[in-house]
Every structure is written in C-alpha cells, then in structure tokens.
Amino acid sequence: MLSKAVIIGSVYEEPRRLNDNTIVLRVISKTGDHAPRPIVFHVSIGGNLIQEASELKRGDGVLIDASFKTTAQGNPPMHTYPDGQAYVQYEVIAEKIAKLKGIS
C-alpha cells in the first residue's frame, strides 16, 4: 500500500538543519468544512529540495507532495508525552515543494 499526502498550508516553524542531508520544518494546515481545525505536519526534507526549503520563512504558503513516515508495520510513529500519554505525530517526507502566493 502506498500512502501519499498533498499538504497545502503555511510554514509554522522555520526550517532547521538536522544534518548535511536533512532539513525539518513544521507546516500547519486546516481541515474540516464545518469547524476548521489546524493540523501540524512535521516535514523532513532532503536531497535537491534542501536549498529550496532553507529559503522558506514562517508564514510562507506551501504545497508539499509527500509520503508518510511509518513504522515497519505501516503505522504512524507513536510518541509519549512526559506524563506518559501516547500520541501520534503526522510525519511526512517531502518529495516536491512549491511556495504559494496568497496562502498563509
């Protein structure tokens, strides 16, 4: 099974370099027609997209074509809050990025 995501949103946290080959940033998007609520995606960016991603700033509108980062079983990674509560984080790996005008 192939899981893909197309995210239209705005840069919530400016890109930061993890190492020479990876930049990460957070993008916020809205979902729901009746009661829109934000969803924060954690985006990993590598390869030839690093230069383009490093120029993004907080509030920039973006369109990201990505695949979900999953465990070996195909599930989203589980994390734990300091109080012991488990949660899932939307983590994606960018395959294409386009900066959008008029979206923030």
ZAMARGU-4260 file (C-alpha; in steps of 0.2 Angstrom, whole numbers, plus 5000, padded with zeros to 4 digits):
<rodrens>
0) 5000/5000/5000 | 5006/5017/4996 | 5002/5032/5007 | 5004/5049/4999 | 4999/5066/5006
5) 4997/5083/4997 | 4998/5097/5010 | 4993/5115/5007 | 4996/5126/5022 | 5009/5138/5029
10) 5026/5136/5037 | 5023/5136/5056 | 5041/5134/5061 | 5056/5139/5050 | 5067/5126/5043
15) 5081/5119/5054 | 5095/5108/5048 | 5097/5091/5057 | 5112/5086/5047 | 5120/5089/5030
20) 5107/5079/5021 | 5091/5084/5031 | 5081/5099/5035 | 5065/5098/5045 | 5050/5111/5047
25) 5033/5111/5053 | 5018/5116/5042 | 5001/5120/5048 | 4985/5116/5038 | 4967/5116/5041
30) 4954/5103/5039 | 4935/5102/5041 | 4922/5112/5032 | 4911/5115/5047 | 4923/5118/5061
35) 4940/5120/5054 | 4954/5115/5065 | 4973/5115/5062 | 4984/5100/5059 | 5003/5102/5061
40) 5013/5091/5050 | 5032/5088/5053 | 5041/5088/5036 | 5058/5080/5033 | 5066/5087/5018
45) 5082/5080/5009 | 5091/5079/4993 | 5089/5093/4980 | 5075/5101/4990 | 5086/5106/5004
50) 5091/5123/4996 | 5073/5127/4991 | 5067/5123/5009 | 5080/5133/5018 | 5073/5149/5010
55) 5056/5146/5017 | 5050/5158/5032 | 5037/5157/5045 | 5020/5161/5037 | 5025/5156/5019
60) 5012/5147/5010 | 5017/5130/5003 | 5011/5115/4993 | 5020/5099/4998 | 5019/5082/4989
65) 5025/5069/5002 | 5024/5052/5008 | 5020/5047/5026 | 5034/5041/5038 | 5028/5025/5045
70) 5035/5010/5056 | 5040/4994/5048 | 5021/4988/5051 | 5015/5003/5041 | 5008/5013/5056
75) 5012/5031/5061 | 5026/5033/5074 | 5020/5033/5092 | 5027/5046/5104 | 5025/5049/5123
80) 5021/5065/5132 | 5031/5067/5148 | 5016/5062/5158 | 5016/5045/5149 | 5001/5048/5137
85) 5004/5041/5120 | 5001/5052/5104 | 5004/5051/5085 | 5013/5064/5076 | 5010/5067/5057
90) 5027/5065/5050 | 5030/5066/5031 | 5044/5065/5019 | 5044/5079/5006 | 5045/5074/4988
95) 5041/5091/4980 | 5039/5108/4987 | 5031/5123/4979 | 5030/5140/4988 | 5012/5148/4986
100) 5007/5166/4985 | 4992/5172/4994 | 4991/5157/5006 | 4996/5160/5024
</rodrens>
